[in-house]
Amino acid sequence: MSAEYLKELFGLDGQVAVVIGGAGVLGGAFCRGLGQAGAHVVVADITDEGCQRRVEELHQLGCKASYCLVDVTSRASIEACLEEAKKVSGRVHILVNAAGVNFGSRFLDHPEEQWDRVMAINLKGTFLACQIFGRHMVEHGGGAIVNIGSVTSHLPLSKVFGYAASKAGVLSLTRNIAQDLAPHGVRVNCLCPGFFPAEQNRRLLDAERIENIMRGTPMKRFGEPEELIGALLLMVAPKAGSFLTGACINVDGGFTAAWF
């Protein structure tokens, strides 16, 4: 198998990819992977500073990139993001929904406003973006959407039940959307990371919980953000992932498999 064939198989030249949540740790890995595969990356996030920093990083890597601000709880904001992304070449080929938020507390103490915020960003935001960008992709004959789930899409995890419920919803939503959009050439898949050094994990996990997680992870370590790129490219590459939709890929060091 030649290098030329692999480049053709996983290459994204001419593609426009929007990464919602692109200013974050995992979102940054997605942006780098898509950009280095040849796509023009549109970094979409809620802060101007975070977006600018990510675009500068991508430009330093020789990638094509721009950005737009987006609030995923607002339909109007997501629609404006799509319009901004369309300025690159008239259409968007790839959408990655990587925006997310988490709060940790015991069930009986969990504030209702925190539950509402998690659901609004993690689940409703994914629904809105899939609907808005999905309609655009249908109109243009196809595309690829990747929603970011979690190991908690499958398994309970103490003190983050709201997050787990939202990510279970993301996985279910993905499978249902995939069925609806498959006849229109739009592939929709779910990438479920295990435990990575994202900001919310550093904030929520104390030493004892980290030890418990490592004990339950066959590979006995946290993942590195760049280790998500291979699965992402398989899901979005027009040739490599041409028959892949409605799927879930767990990139978790064996954590999920160890539970089943």
Salt bridges, closest charged atoms under 4 A:
GLU8 OE2 - LYS239 NZ 2.30
GLU49 OE2 - ARG53 NH1 3.62
GLU57 OE2 - ARG32 NH1 3.05
GLU57 OE1 - ARG54 NH1 2.86
GLU83 OE2 - LYS86 NZ 3.19
GLU84 OE1 - LYS87 NZ 3.09
GLU199 OE1 - ARG202 NH2 2.91
GLU211 OE2 - ARG215 NH1 3.55
GLU226 OE2 - ARG32 NH2 2.47
GLU227 OE2 - ARG221 NH2 2.73
